[in-house]
Amino acid sequence: MNKDAAFPKMRHKRLSLTLLLALVFLWSLTSVEWGPELIHAGGEAMIVEILKGLVSPSLSPDILKLGFEASWLTLAYATAGMSLAIIYAFIAGVLASGVLTNGKGSRFFTRLFFRGILGFTRAIHELVWAWLFVAAIGLSPYAAILAIAIPYGGILGRIFADMLSDVPTQPIEALKTAGASRLQLLLYGYLPLVRADITSYTMYRFECAIRSSAIMSFIGLGGLGYQIDLALDDLLYDQVWTYVFFLILLVIMVDLWSSLVRRALLEKGKKKIFVTGRSSVLIAFLLIGLTWGYIYVSEDASLSSLFTKENAEYTLDFFGGMLGMNEENPAFTNAESWKKAIGLTWETLVMSIMAIGFATIAAFLTVIPAARNIADGSLTTTKRWYNWILFGLVRISYIFSRAVPELVWAMMIVFIFKPGILPGAIALALHNFGILGKLWAEVIEDMDGRPVRNLASAGASKWQSLFYGVIPAVMPKFLTYILYRWEVIMRTTIVVGFVGAGGLGMQFKLSMSFFHYSELTLLLICYMILVIIADFASETARKSVK
């Protein structure tokens, strides 16, 4: 089939997928009984109190001091966790890529085995890992550190493996011809070619780890999340927003640092940028050293404390309970328990669809003014005095939205809406709206503007240029990002359930609280199946629109 004939077919596929996604979202809305009873009796008053706290956060010296201390602890857990994640990801990612193996057979089995390990560790959300570690080893800082290291190592390792597998073959073949060994091929062939991309993506994941570290704190491990949780319990919304702003500031600082690193990688030839890149490496090693020193000295958390007889007994009891060793009829062998778990799994699926639908609508309504080339008029050749005002307001809302973790949004929303999948979906949508909007705005900024400017020069209005020029060009990437974020939301639905937002997460917390450990195994099985199905469906849909 020639290119001209293939294009209408591909456009038809994209249109069909768009309509299918819209219909599935509309169907998900039917699972909620819409009406005034969805809101708590004092829900409207609670909204007012939350907004009052937002515009007048507490600035007392004691609260600010506590905010700085909690911010440092959140940063320390994130840094320590990411340092372990990078080591795990590098080793497992290289092995999963198959670049160190000879022969098709050994490469196939090595890739399959290590990609399976990476897939398992990244499929389970970090807060679930934290719950499991706390149950096994208690409220040790290592519960938070390992809970970040394992899933983030799985995510990074998968990306590292894909990057190494996609390296151009010509430089590698040249080194092979010169007699280089497999290890030399890795060190002097593969790694230099992917170093910039690996560093850039690692910095992005570090920003995410800051939010994850704050979430870890909700199970009693200290940090910003712990302080937010305490303030919410006392309905002190002015303090809640103070700690939230500390978290946002922390995320922005890491984001700015990440931008400097990416610039250093893209513009290596400039002396100033080179100094910035070298300084970033020194800062990274200094930060890692300081955080591990703080954890070891101030938190009194040596590695030897993990390997005590008491911890070994707790761990054996906990995981033995998950395997049903102390029960005559474990939950995962009980038909009634399976029926209940499948119902909760269905609720979780519906919640994720509803969440990505809400986030997509909000991002679609705001993305046009959020693009820099539309704000300055370079894309549509139309300049308006208010463009930059809208650009700034929308971009700030994106930063605010994505900097606040889903669990924080959920903890505030459950004070307004009654427990169920709707508050969970809204919380997930609020967080992902900022991420989706930012990604979409960058797609518009990176597009080829010549066809759009041709439409404008032919007399098309601004809205005609957007409708006929911009949207058709960016829609394929928009769809790709929607599907990608749905995968992420699917993994995160269990988190918002911990605070009463329904689905598997709500039951997971109840089972943990009542020591029904075999139920945890059943719920994790359902959760894993759901994540695998979401990954497969998303990957299939993405391939159909490429």
Secondary structure, 3 states (H helix, E strand, C coil): CCHHHHHHHHHHHHHHHHHHHHHHHHHHHCCCCCCHHHECCCHHHHHHHHHHHHHCCCCCHHHHHHHHHHHHHHHHHHHHHHHHHHHHHHHHHHHHHCCCCCCHHHHHHHHHHHHHHHHHHHHCCHHHHHHHHHHHHCCCHHHHHHHHHHHHHHHHHHHHHHHHHCCCHHHHHHHHHCCCCHHHHHHHHHHHHHHHHHHHHHHHHHHHHHHHHHHHHHHCCCCHHHHHHHHHHCCCHHHHHHHHHHHHHHHHHHHHHHHHHHHHHHCCCCHHHHHHHHHHHHHHHHHHHHHHHHHHHCCCCCHHHHCCHHHHHHHHHHHHHHCCCCCCCCHHHCHHHHHHHHHHHHHHHHHHHHHHHHHHHHHHHHHHHHCHHHHCCCCCCCCCCCHHHHHHHHHHHHHHHHHCCHHHHHHHHCCCECCCHHHHHHHHHHHHHHHHHHHHHHHHHHCCCHHHHHHHHCCCCHHHHHHHHHHHHHHHHHHHHHHHHHHHHHHHHHHHHHHCCCHHHHHHHHHHHCCCHHHHHHHHHHHHHHHHHHHHHHHHHHHHCC
